[in-house]
């Protein structure tokens, strides 16, 4: 289940390959933090490179079809690329473009499609039919609550031990989020199988974010807060939106990412003392 969360490196007889997910890693690497290598040619790729190829013009770059996903997580697969949405906080429109259903894809339990529910019903059915034979599966990038129908929910309920991830990115999606949650529950999917990404620090306020986090918690689900990162971020957690402070964003992330330990303390009384956050529990 663990992602590398760092650039991955592999090599063959002629090349060193590096794949970058996060822009701050690419920025540091291009500015001189690359490791000592032999005389092989260096080839780089990944979402960060597709966002900012100008940051590393001296290296050969590779496209999105380079088989790097397995290097980031050997349990991950994708059955489609791109998305029908153009969310301003998301890199997918720039790195992958319009929605494209893949004809061939390896059957693995972690599905990282950006918008599986926007695919045709025949493609969705094929994905469910193939995943049904696995002991578990995780729709890791999330399912679009605005598109989730009763049909989708019933088919998802056929899977063994699924992790259904929804997103609650803004307050105006509350009804869509609640409708999707209720459809999943009505289909028989237990609460423990439903996970919710909550974007904070983008076009919201601390009060707005707190409302969404508490609403998710009131449903019997632990929310997964995601701090907004700019698409050209040269340092992680560098963006502080109007109405927020860096300290308040860190307090939100620390408390709501670690409810196993923090829930005994009311949030209004919680003080973040700068302790290290368990990054394995945080989505970027």
HELIX and SHEET records of a PDB file:
HELIX    1   1 UNK A   23  UNK A   28  1                                   6    
HELIX    2   2 UNK A   29  UNK A   33  3                                   5    
HELIX    3   3 UNK A   47  UNK A   51  1                                   5    
HELIX    4   4 UNK A   53  UNK A   56  5                                   4    
HELIX    5   5 UNK A   69  UNK A   72  1                                   4    
HELIX    6   6 UNK A   92  UNK A   95  1                                   4    
HELIX    7   7 UNK A  116  UNK A  118  5                                   3    
HELIX    8   8 UNK A  121  UNK A  131  1                                  11    
HELIX    9   9 UNK A  150  UNK A  156  1                                   7    
HELIX   10  10 UNK A  171  UNK A  173  5                                   3    
HELIX   11  11 UNK A  174  UNK A  186  1                                  13    
HELIX   12  12 UNK A  191  UNK A  193  5                                   3    
HELIX   13  13 UNK A  206  UNK A  218  1                                  13    
HELIX   14  14 UNK A  246  UNK A  256  1                                  11    
HELIX   15  15 UNK A  259  UNK A  262  1                                   4    
HELIX   16  16 UNK A  267  UNK A  269  5                                   3    
HELIX   17  17 UNK A  279  UNK A  281  5                                   3    
SHEET    1   A 4 UNK A   8  UNK A  11  0                                        
SHEET    2   A 4 UNK A  15  UNK A  19 -1                                        
SHEET    3   A 4 UNK A  41  UNK A  45  1                                        
SHEET    4   A 4 UNK A  60  UNK A  61  1                                        
SHEET    1   B 6 UNK A  76  UNK A  77  0                                        
SHEET    2   B 6 UNK A 110  UNK A 111  1                                        
SHEET    3   B 6 UNK A 137  UNK A 139  1                                        
SHEET    4   B 6 UNK A 162  UNK A 167  1                                        
SHEET    5   B 6 UNK A 194  UNK A 200  1                                        
SHEET    6   B 6 UNK A 223  UNK A 227  1                                        
SHEET    1   C 2 UNK A  80  UNK A  81  0                                        
SHEET    2   C 2 UNK A 100  UNK A 101 -1                                        
END                                                                             
